[in-house]
Amino acid sequence: MDIHEYQAKEILAGYGVKIAEGGLAYSPEDAVLRAREIGGNVWAVKAQIHSGARGKAGGVKICFTLDEVEAAAEAMLGKRMVTHQTGPAGKVCSRLYIEAGTDIAKELYFSFLVDRSHERIVMVGSAQGGMEIEDLAEHNPDAIKKIYIDPAVGLLDFQAREMAFALGLEATQISHAVRLISGCYRAMRELDANMLEINPLVVTKGGELITLDAKMGFDDNALFRRQKIAELRDKTQEDPREMAAADRGLSYVGLDGDIGCMINGAGLAMATMDMIKLAGGEPANFLDVGGGASPERTEKAFRLVLADEGVKAMLVNIFAGINRCDWIAEGVVQAVRKIDMQIPLIVRLSGTNVEEGRKIIADSGLPIITATTLAEAAEKAVQARNEQVAKEGAA
């Protein structure tokens, strides 16, 4: 789960991380009021969307008058901003963060990430901040410092000092940097975050370290014990299909294809999507119904996949171990009868009680296309999709 910049800054401020003064605005009038409250003669108007590279999309404006603040807010609110992270659909800006201008002397990059390959939290920093870390890693990897933290020990002071020196800070700033780094690590550890990024972390001309932009991401599986964090979720920034699935306990990722998928098990889902592409098609989603796919759960999954109007065919691929094929078959039949499907449905069952499951589908009298192997199922799904597209084109 991701949160907005202003929310991340509020959290970090509670751990002793210094941020610039700012306030939230939902209208141009709010933006002007926040700027008046902050005072000064320079303000940053920032669109609050779940994406980096906002500046390139017109989502960050430096303003020198209240009229400019109002004009910037007017231009951003309600606008769909498209960045390389949002995809072509973009994200709609419905709130702004108005922040006091900062007298910047130097920009740095700093983050904590979960490195699953090392089973560690990795601390990443660079004296070259303000740009995408991916671009920096590609063009100048030597400029990036990585320090791995043993989870049994936690962040040690010498590691924080090592990073502070790697950031090119002066001796008088090292103790301040250590406090900032330690505060960030405590926030990451205590709140079950899996990503914390400050880009840029700036050194002001007065020598202060200020967090100018912040991002945090959290482990969805830990939200049950982090109620205050869960309440920060902004569902308007997430794929509505994925949110609907999460609310129903299903694992769903929306894709750009037109062959809907309902599969049990993440590995099988990945293999199925690969086979669909190999057969010449494009999957519309990743949907893992898990091991407890009751008829009711199966029907919910069907409705979720078919809510995508771009789906031209649907493939159900189940390998029953914990599950049973007859349960799945009953759920498929029940769902098809209730939903009145208007697109082809391909079902491949394998595993526990597979013969009973196939018999239920065969005896249903419904126009369900069956397959026995994954390759056959993918080929039939692509063929059915092509026929459906041709049929719709002729109509």
C-alpha positions, -999 to 999 in steps of 0.1 A, spaced: 0 0 0 13 34 -10 6 67 7 8 104 -4 38 126 1 22 147 28 12 116 48 48 102 46 61 135 58 37 136 87 49 101 97 86 109 94 82 142 113 69 121 142 103 103 141 123 134 143 129 140 106 129 177 96 104 187 70 94 221 55 63 237 67 33 228 46 -5 222 45 -31 203 25 -55 220 0 -85 206 -19 -93 238 -39 -75 269 -52 -90 289 -23 -76 264 1 -42 266 -16 -41 304 -12 -51 301 24 -24 275 31 2 298 15 -9 327 36 -6 306 67 28 294 58 40 329 50 71 340 31 72 347 -6 81 313 -22 58 283 -22 58 249 -38 24 236 -51 26 198 -53 0 175 -68 -7 145 -45 -8 114 -66 8 80 -61 36 84 -86 71 98 -90 82 122 -118 53 145 -109 73 175 -120 76 163 -156 38 159 -157 32 195 -144 25 183 -109 50 205 -91 51 243 -95 72 269 -77 52 301 -71 63 336 -60 29 352 -56 -5 341 -42 -20 346 -77 5 321 -90 -4 297 -62 -41 299 -71 -34 295 -108 -12 264 -102 -38 249 -80 -65 255 -106 -44 239 -133 -36 207 -112 -68 199 -94 -90 174 -112 -63 169 -139 -53 134 -149 -15 133 -147 4 108 -168 40 98 -158 61 68 -167 50 52 -134 12 57 -139 10 42 -174 -12 58 -201 -43 59 -178 -26 84 -154 -39 93 -120 -63 121 -111 -51 148 -87 -77 156 -61 -56 172 -34 -25 194 -32 3 200 -7 14 236 -3 49 238 10 72 266 21 100 273 -4 134 260 6 168 276 0 186 246 -16 224 243 -16 226 206 -24 202 177 -33 208 141 -21 191 108 -25 183 84 4 161 54 9 155 21 28 142 -8 7 135 -45 14 159 -65 -6 143 -100 -8 173 -116 -26 195 -107 4 167 -110 30 178 -77 44 168 -41 45 192 -22 23 200 15 29 207 33 -4 221 68 -7 237 91 -33 252 125 -33 234 130 -66 198 135 -56 168 150 -74 168 125 -103 153 90 -108 174 65 -90 169 40 -119 185 65 -143 214 71 -119 219 34 -115 221 29 -152 244 59 -161 265 62 -129 262 32 -106 293 41 -87 275 72 -74 252 49 -54 261 36 -19 244 5 -5 246 -7 31 228 -40 41 213 -42 76 211 -74 95 175 -77 108 186 -95 139 208 -65 149 191 -35 132 207 -3 120 240 5 138 253 40 144 285 33 124 264 23 94 244 56 96 277 75 99 291 56 69 261 66 48 263 102 60 299 104 48 289 87 15 264 115 10 292 140 10 281 159 41 303 181 62 315 170 96 292 194 114 262 178 96 270 142 104 252 140 137 221 155 122 222 130 93 226 101 118 195 112 137 175 115 104 187 81 91 179 65 125 145 81 126 137 68 91 148 33 100 126 32 131 97 44 110 103 16 85 107 -11 111 80 -1 135 53 5 109 59 -25 86 70 -4 57 87 -21 27 99 11 11 109 46 23 124 71 -1 135 107 3 143 123 -30 155 149 -27 169 151 7 183 187 6 210 206 24 199 242 28 223 271 25 220 273 62 234 238 65 201 221 76 190 187 63 153 188 51 131 161 36 118 178 4 99 148 -10 91 115 7 74 82 -4 65 53 18 50 19 9 37 -6 34 32 -44 35 -4 -51 28 -2 -83 48 7 -63 80 -21 -37 77 -43 -57 101 -20 -46 129 -14 -11 116 -49 4 117 -37 40 116 -16 33 85 -45 14 68 -67 45 73 -42 65 51 -52 44 20 -65 65 -9 -85 42 -30 -90 68 -57 -53 64 -66 -55 26 -71 -69 4 -99 -106 0 -90 -105 -36 -101 -76 -43 -77 -94 -26 -49 -126 -45 -55 -106 -77 -54 -87 -68 -22 -120 -60 -5 -131 -95 -13 -99 -112 -3 -87 -119 -38 -53 -112 -54 -58 -93 -86 -36 -73 -109 -51 -55 -139 -33 -58 -172 -38 -44 -207 -49 -75 -226 -84 -89 -233 -83 -126 -221 -96 -127 -186 -79 -152 -162 -91 -170 -130 -64 -193 -116 -55 -207 -83 -19 -202 -73 5 -174 -82 30 -197 -100 3 -213 -121 -11 -178 -129 23 -167 -141 27 -198 -162 -8 -194 -177 -2 -158 -187 31 -169 -204 12 -196 -223 -14 -171 -234 13 -148 -248 30 -177 -264 -2 -186 -281 -5 -151 -295 -29 -135 -269 -27 -110 -241 -39 -116 -206 -63 -90 -191 -54 -97 -155 -36 -118 -129 -63 -133 -106 -53 -158 -80 -84 -172 -62 -62 -190 -37 -67 -224 -21 -101 -220 -7 -122 -213 -38 -157 -221 -27 -186 -217 -53 -194 -183 -37 -157 -172 -40 -156 -184 -76 -186 -164 -85 -171 -133 -70 -139 -139 -90 -160 -143 -122 -178 -110 -116 -145 -93 -110 -130 -105 -142 -161 -97 -163 -164 -62 -148 -136 -54 -172 -155 -45 -204 -124 -51 -225 -124 -89 -218 -133 -109 -249 -128 -144 -235 -122 -159 -201 -99 -188 -191 -103 -207 -159 -72 -228 -150 -74 -248 -118 -49 -273 -104 -67 -287 -73 -46 -297 -44 -60 -281 -13 -90 -273 -35 -112 -299 -53 -121 -298 -89 -158 -306 -82 -160 -275 -59 -145 -253 -86 -168 -269 -113 -199 -262 -92 -187 -226 -87 -181 -221 -124 -215 -235 -134 -232 -215 -107 -215 -183 -118 -222 -188 -155 -259 -193 -148 -262 -163 -126 -241 -139 -147 -254 -148 -181 -220 -147 -198 -218 -132 -233 -182 -142 -240 -165 -176 -245 -154 -194 -214 -125 -220 -214 -121 -242 -184 -91 -265 -177 -92 -286 -145 -65 -308 -131 -58 -325 -97 -81 -337 -69 -115 -350 -81 -108 -339 -116 -131 -365 -132 -161 -354 -110 -153 -318 -119 -153 -324 -156 -185 -344 -154 -203 -315 -136 -193 -291 -164 -202 -316 -192 -236 -323 -176 -244 -286 -171 -255 -281 -207 -236 -248 -208 -214 -237 -237 -182 -241 -218 -151 -250 -238 -129 -275 -219 -92 -284 -221 -70 -309 -205 -36 -293 -207 -24 -258 -201 -11 -254 -237 -44 -265 -251 -63 -242 -228 -42 -212 -238 -46 -220 -275 -84 -224 -272 -86 -191 -252 -68 -172 -279 -88 -188 -307 -121 -181 -288 -109 -145 -283 -102 -140 -320 -136 -154 -329 -153 -131 -304 -135 -101 -318 -144 -111 -354 -180 -116 -343 -183 -82 -327 -166 -66 -357 -192 -81 -380 -220 -69 -358 
